[in-house]
Amino acid sequence: MLPLNLGIRAHDISAASREELGEKLVTNGFSHIQLAVKKSFPAALPSLDSISSGTGHFFGDYFARLGIKVSVLGCYVNLASPDSTVRRQAIDHFKQHIAVAPSFQAAVVGTETGSVGNGYTTKNYIHEAYRTARQSVAEMVAYAEQLGVIVGIEAGINHPLYTAALAKQLVQEIQSPNLRIIMDCANLMSVENHQQQEKVIHQALTDLRDDICSMHLKDFVVAHGQIKIVPVGTGWMDYSPILKFLKYDKPLMFASLEATTEEHLPNALSHLKELYARI
């Protein structure tokens, strides 16, 4: 049986250096990471445009020696801002990450689509928000095509790309092999649909099957009328359809724990591995 190819969002692990992070990754058996350098090591990246190929080799070469892949180089920026100056800066920062992705040996450079306002707003659900985000993504993907880099876009219920159907629409409209989807099924859950999560997840994985580059593994509960993200294995997420997809349909696809800090890792890892072995 091929193993579950598990990684983690690097800034969910407390580490003052690449060496400390590497030791913890190896101890927990992770084979890859989603690395947002500014979040994990802010001194190494005072601002997003401080990134260089030197940054990439410093981290990428080290983790490669440990057998750990940078599955996603994170550069989470706001692609839907109505402020053209903010949006231009976001796109330029992302392009800089695309340019240095090979030095990290990164499989994908990833982001969400952002928000029309500061944080959640219902304006994210209007077509203009999607159109703005799509325009930003199209420019980034065109640049990525020149360098042979994959752009990963993550959908989320509170973002302009708020359903799997919109993610599929984005892929179909941009029509590029350099655009892929980072699938986070917890991000598709809402107060209204979470009781039909098996149907929501099945539809998303069916529609986006060949467009997915990596999977995020998160958990959630509903508290005070809102979705609340909790550590993996402590909430209501049904991982069975996700793990079946990873085991039988797309074996060895990158799958990263998210919003699960160190004290919760033993329970999260045992929960996922036991379920993966049983299905």
N, C-alpha and C positions, 0 to 999 in steps of 0.2 A: 504494500500500500504506500503510495506517495504521501509524504507528510503535508500537513497544513503549513503553507509558506508564510509564517507569522513574522510581522515586524511591529513597530510601534512609532507613534509620533514622538520624536526625540525630546521635545520640551515638556513632555509628561514625566520625564525622568530628571531628577535633580542631579546636576553634574556641573562642576566648576571647570572641567577641562575635557578635551576629547578623550584623554586616557581614562578618566573616571567614567565617562559615558560608555566608552567601549567596553570596559570591564563589566559594567552592569548589563549591557546588551548581551555579552557572551554568557554571563552567569544565568540569565533568563532564557537563553536559547534562541534569541531573535536573529533572523538571517538578513534583515533589512530595516531601514528607517525612513520615515518621512522627516526630512531635515529642513527646518526654517532657521537658518544660521542666526538671524537677528534675535529670534526668540530663545534659542538655546544658549548662544554665546554672544550677547550684545556687544561685548568689548571688541570682538573680532569683526563686527559689522555695525559701526556707529549709525549708519543710515543705509537704506536698501541700495543706494547707488554707490556704496563703498565696496561692493563685491567685485572680485577680480578672479582671474584664473589662479592666482596665488592662493586665494581663499579656498578655491575648489581643490587644488592639489593638497593643501594642508589638511583638510578634512577627508576628502575623497580617497587619497592614497592611503591614509592611516586606516580608515575603516575597511578598505579593500584588503589590507594585510590581515585583518581580523576575520575576513570572510563575510563582511557585512556590506550589503549593497545600499546605495542611496536610491531607494525605489521612487521617491518623489522629492524633488527639490522644491520646497514650499516658498512661494512668494505671493502671499495672500493680500491682494490689493483691491481697490474699489473700481470696478470696470463700468459701473452704472451711474456714477455720480453725474448729476446734471451740470456740475461745474466743469467746464472743458479744461481748465487749468489742472484741477485735481485729477481728472481722467487722463490727461496727457502725461502727467507725472507717473501715474499708476502704470500706464502702458509702457513707458520708457523704462521704469524699474523692472517690469517683467521681462522686457526685451534684454536687459542687461543680464538677468538670470538665464535666459535662453542662451545667450552668447557664451556663458561660462559653464553651462551644464556639462559639456564633455569633460571638463577638468574635475568635476565631482564624480565622474562616471555615473551620472544620474540617468535613470530610465525616462523620467518625465519631469517637467516643470509644471507645478500645479497651483491653482487658485480657485476661489469661488467667484461669483459674479458681483458681489458687493451689495450696495443698497443705494436707493435714491436719496435717502436721508441719513442722519446719524443713527445707526441702529435700525431696528425694524420699523417699517411704515407700510400701510396698505397701498401706497403708491408703487411699491415694488411689483404689484400684480397687474399694472396696466401695460398695454402693449409697448408704449414708448420706452418703458424701463427695459423690457426685453430687447427692443430694437437697439437701444444704446449699448447694452452689454454685448449684443451680437456684433455690432460694428467694432467694438474694442477687441473682441476675440478674433474677428476676421483679420485685423491688422497684425495681431500677435502671431497667429498661425501662419500668415504669409511670410513673416520674418523667420519663423521656426522652420518652414519648408526649405529656406535657403541654407540652413545649417544642419538639417537632418535631425532636428530635435522634436520630441512629442510634447504638445501642450495638453495638460489634463485639466478639465473644467469640472468642478463639483457642484451638483445641484443641491438645493436646500429649500425647505418649505417657506422660509421667510425672505427668500432672495428673488430676483427677477427670473431666475431659472428654478422655478419652485415645484416642478413636477418632472417625472421621468419622460412624459410626453413632450415637454418643452426641451428637455435635453436631447431627445431624438430629433426634434425639429431643428435644433441648432446644428447638429451633426449633418443632417440632410441638406440644410441651406448652405453650409460652408463647404461641404464636399471636399474634404482634405484628409489624406491618410495620416496627417500630422496632428489631427485633433482627436482626442479621446476623452472619455468620461471617467472621472473618479466617482465610483458608486458608494454612497453612504446611505444605506436603507433607513437608518434612524433619522436622517435628515428629511426623509419623505413622510415621516409620521406627523400627524396632527391630532388635535383633540377629536376632530370629526371622523378621521379614518383609522385610528390606531386599532380599533377592534376588528377591522378587516385587513390587518397588516399582511396576512398570508397572501391575499389577493393582490394587494398593492405591490408587494415584493416580487411575486411571481410575474406580474405584468411588466415591472421595471426590468427584471433580469431577462425576460423573453424579448422585449422590444429592443433592449440595448446590448444584448449578449456580446456581439462582436465589436462593439464600440467601447467596451469597458477596459481600462488599462490597469486598474487596481481597485481594491475594495477597502473601505473603512469599516471597522467593527466598533460600534458604539451601543449604548443601552439607554433606556429611558423609562420614565414613569409619567403619569399625569398627576400634577399637584396644583391645587388652587386654580383649576381650570386652564392650566398651561402644560405644555410638554417640558419636562425637566430632564436633562441629561445626567445619567448616573454611571458609576463604573460598570464595566462589562460583567455580566453575571448577577447583577443585583437588581435588575429591573424587569420590564415586561417584554423585551425584545425576543422574538422567536427566531433563533439562529438556524433552525433546521433547514429552511429553504436556501439560505445563504450558503451554509456549509455543504449542502448537497451540490449546489452550483460549483463551489470551489473544489469539491472532491471528484465529481463525475463529469462535469461539463467543461470546466476550465482549471484542471489540476495545475498546481504550482503558481497560479496567479498571485501576485502580491496582495496580502491582506494585512492591514495595520490596525492595531488597537488604538483607540483614541479616547481621551477624557478618562483614562484609567491610570491613576498614579501608582507609585511603587508599592504602597502598602496593600493595594488591591490586586497586584499582579498574580500572586500565587493562586488565589481563588479564580481569577479571570482565566488564567492559562489552563488550569485543571478543568474548568467548566467547558471551555471550547474544545480542548483535546479529547475529553471523554465523549462529548457529543459527536465530534468528528469521527471518532472510532466506531460509534454505534450506528451511525446512519448508513 
